[in-house]
């Protein structure tokens, strides 16, 4: 019998869990935080990072983009577009 995913579990994960689910190494996650590709997660009362679903989606996006050969700068530009920048369609093209 499968356990239902609670809102708390679905919304907040440890760095290890996010690493496992995204396929991105823990040290790489920290590196992406330092580069600003991944927003710094909030910290729990015990000081541990608390990653949300958005972090997982973003890490998965970055991993896939890097696997397709996009550079870090290109990934950063794609993330700006994905975050809903104010560019027109013509500017994006």
C-alpha positions in Angstrom: 0.0 0.0 0.0 1.4 3.4 -1.0 1.4 6.2 1.5 -0.2 9.5 0.4 2.2 12.4 0.0 1.3 15.0 2.5 1.5 18.6 1.6 4.4 19.1 3.9 6.4 16.3 2.4 5.6 17.4 -1.2 6.4 21.0 -0.5 9.6 20.7 1.6 12.5 18.3 1.1 16.1 18.0 2.3 19.0 18.5 0.0 19.6 14.8 -0.2 16.0 14.1 -1.3 16.1 16.9 -3.9 19.4 15.5 -5.1 17.9 12.0 -5.5 14.7 13.2 -7.1 16.4 15.6 -9.6 19.4 13.5 -10.4 21.7 16.4 -9.5 24.6 15.8 -7.1 24.5 17.6 -3.7 27.7 19.5 -4.4 26.3 20.6 -7.7 23.2 21.9 -6.0 25.3 24.0 -3.7 27.3 25.2 -6.7 24.2 26.3 -8.5 23.1 28.2 -5.4 26.5 30.0 -5.4 26.1 30.9 -9.1 22.6 32.2 -8.6 21.0 29.6 -10.9 19.1 28.2 -8.0 17.5 30.5 -5.4 18.8 29.9 -1.9 16.2 27.8 0.0 14.9 28.9 3.4 16.3 27.2 6.4 14.5 25.3 9.0 14.9 26.0 12.8 17.7 23.4 12.9 19.6 25.3 10.1 19.0 22.8 7.4 18.0 23.9 3.9 14.3 23.3 3.1 13.8 22.9 -0.6 10.4 23.4 -2.2 8.9 21.8 -5.4 10.0 24.9 -7.4 13.7 24.1 -6.5 13.2 20.5 -7.8 11.6 21.7 -11.0 14.4 24.2 -11.6 17.1 21.7 -10.9 15.5 19.2 -13.3 15.4 21.9 -15.9 19.0 22.9 -15.4 20.1 19.2 -15.5 18.3 18.6 -18.7 19.5 21.8 -20.3 23.1 21.0 -19.4 22.7 17.5 -20.7 21.6 19.0 -24.1 24.9 21.0 -24.2 23.7 24.4 -23.0 26.4 26.4 -21.2 25.8 27.9 -17.8 25.3 31.3 -19.3 22.8 29.9 -21.8 21.0 28.1 -19.0 20.9 31.4 -17.0 19.3 33.1 -20.1 16.7 30.3 -20.5 15.8 30.6 -16.8 15.2 34.3 -17.2 12.8 33.5 -20.0 11.2 30.7 -18.0 10.8 33.0 -15.0 8.6 35.2 -17.1 10.9 38.1 -18.1 9.3 41.1 -19.7 10.7 40.4 -23.2 8.5 40.4 -26.2 8.3 37.3 -28.5 10.5 39.1 -31.0 13.2 39.8 -28.4 13.1 36.2 -27.2 13.7 34.9 -30.8 
